[in-house]
Amino acid sequence: MNNNGDNTTVYANYGCNDDSGSGIGVIGDNARVYENILNGNGNNKTISYLYGGGFDNKGAGVVVTGKNANVSGNTAMANSNGISLIGDNGTLTGNTAANNVGNGIKVTGKKPVITSDNVIHDNGGHGLYVTSDNINLSGFDIYNNGLDGIYAPGQNVTISNNKITNNSGNGITVHLWVSWELVEWSFSLI
């Protein structure tokens, strides 16, 4: 990807648009988005234009599209979706995605790193939605989401040592054609 947003850093911002706009949207490789607070973004407008023609992140707290992105320490609450990372070799660490209307955290692309220090709860959609192959999802505490706690329809997915409770859908969903390993998980039904 070769865009105006390459090597962009978005740091320590607060965005609350009273449900009339979006949070942060970045298109470009090697982006760093960290320690931002995004609250109440949700009606298909954009407050952050980091790529030539504008970018509509549909009311999400944070959307980063590009390779080698680092998204860390952000809080996304009460948005249409919490945090989305689209691109290869991205890293998500220490984020909070809670009380969003849709998904808490959504990741697509090859070889993402998603650490268990991401806090994911009380979202209307999936807690953690990952469409990547060859990924390890371990040590998460994901609870009170409106759909599945973890939705991971990739291949060679390892899901282990997670605490997944009180989600309205399944604790963990993977598709039947996926080769995966499930090692020790817990869930509760209400």
C-alpha positions in Angstrom: 0.0 0.0 0.0 1.4 3.4 -0.9 -0.9 6.1 0.6 -0.6 9.5 2.2 -1.2 7.9 5.6 2.1 5.9 5.5 4.1 6.2 8.7 1.3 8.2 10.5 1.2 8.5 14.2 -2.1 9.3 16.0 -1.5 9.8 19.7 -3.4 10.9 22.9 -6.5 12.3 21.3 -10.0 12.3 22.7 -13.0 12.0 20.3 -16.6 12.2 21.5 -19.0 13.2 18.8 -22.3 12.5 20.5 -23.1 9.8 18.0 -22.7 12.2 15.0 -19.3 11.2 13.7 -16.5 8.7 13.7 -13.3 8.5 15.6 -9.9 7.8 14.0 -9.5 6.3 10.5 -6.0 5.7 9.0 -5.1 4.2 5.6 -1.4 3.6 5.2 1.4 1.3 6.1 3.4 1.5 9.4 0.8 3.5 11.2 0.9 3.9 15.0 -2.3 4.7 16.8 -2.0 4.7 20.5 -3.5 6.1 23.8 -6.6 7.6 22.2 -10.0 7.7 23.7 -12.9 7.3 21.3 -16.4 7.5 22.7 -19.9 7.8 21.2 -19.0 7.8 17.4 -21.6 6.3 15.3 -23.3 8.0 12.3 -21.1 7.5 9.3 -19.1 10.7 9.5 -15.4 11.2 9.9 -13.4 13.6 12.0 -9.9 12.3 11.1 -8.8 12.5 7.5 -5.4 10.9 7.1 -5.6 9.9 3.4 -6.2 12.1 0.3 -9.9 11.6 -0.6 -11.2 11.2 3.0 -12.1 8.0 4.8 -15.4 6.9 6.3 -15.0 4.4 9.1 -18.8 4.1 9.6 -18.8 5.3 13.2 -16.1 3.0 14.6 -13.8 4.2 17.3 -10.6 3.3 15.4 -10.1 1.8 11.9 -6.6 1.3 10.6 -6.0 -0.1 7.1 -2.5 -1.0 6.1 0.5 -3.3 6.7 2.6 -3.3 9.9 0.2 -1.2 12.0 0.5 -0.9 15.7 -2.7 -0.1 17.6 -2.1 0.1 21.4 -3.6 1.5 24.5 -6.7 2.9 22.9 -10.1 3.0 24.5 -13.1 2.6 22.2 -16.5 2.8 24.0 -20.1 3.4 22.8 -19.2 3.5 19.1 -20.8 1.6 16.2 -17.8 -0.7 16.3 -14.8 -0.6 18.6 -11.4 -1.2 16.9 -10.8 -2.6 13.4 -7.4 -3.5 12.0 -7.3 -4.4 8.3 -3.9 -5.4 6.9 -1.0 -7.8 7.3 1.5 -8.0 10.2 -0.6 -5.7 12.5 -0.3 -5.6 16.3 -3.1 -4.9 18.8 -2.0 -4.5 22.5 -3.5 -3.1 25.6 -6.7 -1.7 24.0 -10.2 -1.5 25.6 -13.2 -2.2 23.4 -16.4 -2.0 25.5 -20.1 -1.0 25.1 -19.9 -0.7 21.3 -23.0 -1.4 19.3 -21.2 -3.8 16.9 -18.0 -5.8 17.3 -15.5 -5.0 20.0 -12.3 -5.8 18.0 -12.2 -7.0 14.4 -8.9 -8.1 12.7 -8.4 -9.1 9.1 -5.1 -9.8 7.4 -2.1 -12.1 7.6 0.0 -12.7 10.7 -1.6 -10.3 13.2 -0.4 -10.3 16.8 -3.3 -9.8 19.3 -2.3 -9.8 22.9 -4.5 -10.9 25.8 -4.1 -7.5 27.5 -6.9 -6.2 25.2 -10.0 -5.7 27.3 -13.1 -6.8 25.4 -16.6 -6.8 26.9 -20.3 -5.6 26.7 -20.3 -5.1 22.9 -23.4 -5.7 20.8 -21.6 -7.9 18.2 -18.7 -10.3 18.5 -16.2 -9.6 21.2 -13.2 -10.6 19.2 -13.7 -11.2 15.4 -10.6 -12.5 13.7 -10.5 -13.6 10.0 -6.8 -14.5 9.9 -5.0 -17.8 9.4 -2.2 -19.3 11.6 -3.1 -17.3 14.7 -2.9 -18.0 18.4 -5.6 -16.5 20.6 -4.7 -17.2 24.2 -5.3 -15.8 27.6 -8.3 -13.5 26.9 -11.1 -12.6 29.3 -14.0 -11.8 27.0 -17.5 -11.4 28.4 -21.1 -10.0 28.0 -21.0 -9.6 24.2 -24.2 -9.8 22.0 -22.8 -12.5 19.7 -19.9 -14.8 20.1 -17.0 -14.1 22.5 -14.5 -15.1 19.8 -15.4 -15.6 16.2 -12.4 -17.0 14.3 -13.2 -18.5 10.9 -9.6 -18.8 9.8 -7.4 -21.9 9.2 -4.8 -23.3 11.7 -6.3 -21.3 14.5 -5.2 -22.1 18.1 -7.6 -20.9 20.8 -6.4 -21.7 24.3 -6.6 -20.7 28.0 -9.3 -18.1 27.6 -12.1 -17.1 30.0 -15.1 -16.5 27.8 -18.4 -15.9 29.7 -21.9 -14.5 29.4 -21.9 -13.9 25.6 -25.3 -14.2 23.9 -23.9 -16.3 21.1 -21.3 -19.0 21.4 -18.3 -18.7 23.5 -16.1 -19.6 20.5 -17.1 -20.1 16.9 -14.9 -21.5 14.2 -16.2 -22.9 10.9 -16.3 -26.7 10.3 -13.8 -26.6 7.4 -11.2 -24.9 9.6 -8.4 -26.9 11.1 -8.0 -25.7 14.6 -7.0 -26.7 18.0 -9.1 -25.9 21.1 -7.3 -26.2 24.4 -9.0 -25.5 27.7 -11.6 -22.8 27.7 -14.5 -21.9 29.9 -17.9 -20.4 29.4 -21.1 -19.9 31.2 -24.7 -19.9 30.0 -27.3 -17.6 31.5 
